[in-house]
Amino acid sequence: MANALRSLKDRVVHRPGTRAVKNRAVRNAVLQHKHMSKQGLLERAFTFAFRGLVYAQIWEDPAVDMEALAITPDSHVVTIASGGCNMMSYLTANPRAITAVDLNPAHIALNKLKLVAARHLPDYDAFHRFFAQANSRQNVLAYRTYIRPHLDATTLAYWEGRDMVGRRRIGGFAKNVYKRGLLGNFIGVAHLLARLNGVNPKILLTAKSIEEQREIFDREFAPFFDKGFVKWITDQPASLFGLGIPPAQYEALAGDEKMAVVLRERLEKLACDFDIKDNYFAWQAFGRGYGKDAAAPLPPYLQRDHYDEIVARASRIEVCHVNFAEYLREQGDASLDRYILLDAQDWMTDAQLSDLWSEITRTAKPGARVLFRTAGEPTILPGRVPDAILGKWQYRAEDSLDYTKRDRSSIYGGVHLYVLG
């Protein structure tokens, strides 16, 4: 979900085992206030939390993305990598090239693991077991046999290293990797709190219709957000670090409402607006993984019908440990045409936004498209990016409202599309 785009003085060099180097890019992106100020302390706490894996699964709907981007065989897509699901899923739209950038070394390692797995696991069943189930000891054996020999040294060091509690990272694929990472832990805590209050989140997955989903939500989940403890804890910005929401984004998400009200509305959309038979985001939120049934919903890259496409086109993806604006600075004028910023701009100052959009505009071909999400509902660009830059782009307001409504992840207040010319 969140990443950062602040310009770096030097390209980040990732050396295994050097924590200070690995986290320099994230610190540069997040830290905007004095060290001992309240906001500065929150920013440093978030940086500490963000130093490892955040998203084992990306939380933006690729179906909406691909429709909004209108990808063609000539398209070069530049996207923030995050958990890598959408990077892989965009291959089903048959673009010429995809570049995935990220500041988090753990996300880079996960993206590279997915690419190598697609190219070297023996068949769809092995690929499905590795990423759709992600809870089998056979995955560790498959890693050693088919994946490990093809990993670069940095990625290999990450997956064979240990996390903060001493677990070997590759072992996560034998014990449901979707329960790991900052977001996985956050969802786990949310499940624990719900159970302590007599609610089993998995009950939503038993619903047979959208009407029954609504009944379950109103009966089981809605009252949970009226509890004093929930209101208090969600009023603390640090409580949402597990969603990958830094202090700068917390206020944008809350707006004029209490955070408990906003979170209830977002969860209500996730639980009630889409049939769970078609929404793998709901399965991750309420079930902590993809469904085990053969008919369970999956992201496009894990669907059997797309497997051959993913394997054949995986070589079109480049993964870069660099920030978005820095990558664009190295590209030629009018050389790119599809940009996906996730919700990274919510983190940014006006100067950073202007720098980013200056580089997007310089590198964009006529008709280029930019897609991004915001914690709040409106687009954040007017009045913050100079008119001389933003005036070259058309904001597709009606389309953006439609994409927001249909985004199955249901986390964001707005999904926004800009088209050049």
Helices and strands as residue ranges (DSSP letters): H 19-30, H 38-49, H 62-69, E 76-80, H 85-89, G 90-93, E 97-101, H 105-120, H 124-128, I 129-133, H 137-142, I 143-147, G 148-150, H 153-160, G 169-174, G 177-179, H 181-196, G 201-206, H 210-216, I 217-221, G 222-226, H 228-234, G 237-243, H 247-254, H 259-272, G 276-278, H 280-287, G 300-302, G 304-306, H 307-313, G 314-316, E 317-320, H 324-329, E 336-340, G 344-347, H 350-363, E 364-374, H 387-390, E 393-395, H 397-406, E 414-420
